[in-house]
Amino acid sequence: MSSTNNTSLDMQRQATRVLRKIVPWITDSTSSVHRTNHKGVRGRIGIVGGARDYAGAPYFAAMAAMRLGADLAYVICSREASHAIKNYSPDLIVTPLLDCLDEGEFSRETDCLLSRMHALVIGPGLSRDEFLQERARSLFKKANDLMLPIILDADALLMVNDHPALIKSSSNVLLTPNRIELQRLLNSHYAPEEFNLKDMSVDGIQDLVKKYSSDMRVTVLAKGMTDIICDHSPPFQLSTDPSSGSSRRCGGQGDITSGLAGVYIHWINQANNTSDNDKDQLCNKLAWAGYLAAATTRRCNEIAYDEHHDGMLASHMLERIQEAFRGLLNGNTKEATATTGEFEYAGLLSKDEIGRYARQMIMEEFGPQRQANLKKASALIIGAGGLGCPAAVYLGAGGIGCLGVVDDDRVEASNLHRQILHNMEKVGELKTESIKQAVLAINPNVKVVAHSVKMNRHNAVDLVEKYDIIIDCTDNLLTRYMISDACVIAKKPLVSGAALKMDGQLTVYNYDDETPCFRCLFPEPPPPNAVGSCSDNGVLGVLPGIIGVHQALEAMKIAAGLRPAYAGKMLLFDGQLGLFRHATLGKKKPDCGACGKDAKLGRDLIDYEKFCGQVCSVDQKSADLLDPEERITVEQYGDILRSGKKHVLVDVRPREHSNISRFSHALQLPVMFMLQNQDETIKTIRTELSRKETNEIYVVCRRGIASQRGARLIQQLLAEEPDLSGVVVKDIIGGMTSWAKHGDPQNYSCV
């Protein structure tokens, strides 16, 4: 890796290989050395700077470190600058100690801070104020004693000229001068000889940087049209591609580079410390950190310039750091990314898979490593209906390693307008088997497991803990509580979606230590029947497709190692207006009954029917709210119709349901209408009973659930009327759905 004659593509390939050795979320999974994964392990970077009028520079350096992947960034600045930096971002730890006049306090506090850090960047926004310069020198000495890697940038480079012996005393320093600062360093060190770098070639500047690095025993990243990186021990040179980046240079760009370098040097040190093989140890650590920082900055500049042109700012570059970093990690060129031999992780994918997933793998945001991660992951879809079908087909087609599907229902013709993996030939088949066949027909590389069982409180945790990611594609409140609780117990992220009428929503629960679970948001269930389901309220067929595809997207990102967009947020889709809105959710609640500190939830979960005060829709077919003698079958009602026996039939479905298909002789009294208009209900029923000269009432709905509630309500209303207390009220088991199957399907169909 020490050759100075590498082509641009060779350098990109070398950089990619180095990154794959040092990036924590890759090395964590490939190294046999156990590494504790806690907050801070991916980098605690210190930034020293921020004089009164220079709050932006330390902010850019610190945020660049965070955007790259550091866990924590500390800014040691002046008191006046601290207020502005805190307002810029709450993600930074800002300590106004740089202009502290109390020597004892300054020493105690900075000793404590430095002991936590993995690297220290000195200079962004420091200014030439002598007091602040003295404080910076003091922090340099402390960091040097702790053997911390130190990056000197901007005004901190003045101490190199004024105190060269101090710099030479450290073997762990990276200088990051721009061309003007470099000229100042050279003229100071080699006085009285003077250099005018504007008139020199890149090769001439490179020779000077190499000599200076050797004489001062430091590593130098000389920023310019071509970034030159030189190390003294062992002798080593690198340079960036002058064609990368853009023609635009903006204030803050150098600060971004220094912050990135701090993270990269920590990752290199960490990888070296945990390497299984001494041969894998990376030499010239600071030089590689400087090169990677410069290359990432150039790529950020290029991407941001494409969008903002000459109006590009450093803040725009910050937003592109992850995109630029992933480009380097994946090879940085689309041609190279799709080439099997270029990537050590391509071995995890077969030749067929590389060809199949090529359009995903050439994306800088995704790449071969993400695809390999996806192959190693598993996801469980609960509910094989309108949401489950699109989620399953896109996860399967996209390359998820293992896909489980839970549902005990069978395909019906009424499913097909929204459950797009089923067809008429599969009517009567188990939905899980239907989805399995459809996914394997598209991608035989995926393992699909059909769990043709009813999920309940006793098997939920056992099912969930077998998979990495859980996707809730059900349509009722009780199962949402149950699935969320099971995910909390099993410590699994939950991608939850819902579609009703022309509205949809999606969120990711339980993703990390801050993301809430379902019970955090809804500790108590709403009143029974206040929340509808698509089976009761209807849904436009395309709506579950829109939400289900978004569920697949969020699950794919989690599986690939990317953060989902809706962890801690909720997507709200209004199909009527075609409007997507986002809502920010609260964090985990310490007193949550499921995930809270004192939660007592166990593997057997709880009785959710009792908790919600209603029967789970999964069990609605067997729900008995009335006694057996208060119910009749559709066959018995058919006999009543054929005999001509007088009676009153009450249809309690909403009118938008009953208007599609109904008995022509039925009295239309929806349950909600009867609850809200009890006097009018009694009057209407009394009139109808009188007109038909009968004391028998039969109640019908879609599936035999609402009819039981309606029958019980009518019984209660009539019991208060002396002249109607002897009326017999019964419901029809199975409702219009059962009538369509076993009664008279040629003349009547269910909604």
Secondary structure, 3 states (H helix, E strand, C coil): CCCCCCCHHHHHHHHHHHHHHHCHHHHHHHCCCCCCCCCCCCCEEEEECCCCCCCHHHHHHHHHHHHHCCCEEEEECCHHHHHHHHHHCCCCEEECCCCCCCHHHHHHHHHHHHCCCCEEEECCCCCCCHHHHHHHHHHHHHHHHCCCCEEECHHHHHHHHHCHHHHHCCCCEEECCCHHHHHHHHHHHCCCCCCCHHHCCHHHHHHHHHHHHHHHCCEEEECCCCCEEEEECCEEEEECCCCCCCCCCCCCHHHHHHHHHHHHHHHHHHHHHCCCCHHHCCCCHHHHHHHHHHHHHHHHHHHHHHHHHHHCCHHHHHCCHHHHHHHHHCCCCHHHHCCHHHCCCHHHCCHHHHHHCHHHHCCCCCHHHHHHHHHHCEEEEECCCCCHHHHHHHHHHHCCCEEEEECCCECCHHHCCCCCCCCHHHCCCEHHHHHHHHHHHHCCCCEEEEECCCCCCCCHHHHHCCCCEEEECCCCHHHHHHHHHHHHHHCCCEEEEEEEECEEEEEEECCCCCCCCHHHHCCCCCCCCCCCCHHHHCECCHHHHHHHHHHHHHHHHHHHCCCCCCECEEEEEECCCCEEEEEECCCCCCCCCCCCCCCCCCCCCCCHHHHHCCCCHHHHHHCCCCCHHHEECHHHHHHHHHHCCCCEEEECCCHHHHCCCCCCCCEECCHHHHHHCHHHHHHHHHHHHHHHCCCEEEEECCCCCHHHHHHHHHHHHHHCCHHHCCCEEEEECCHHHHHHHHCCCCCCCCC
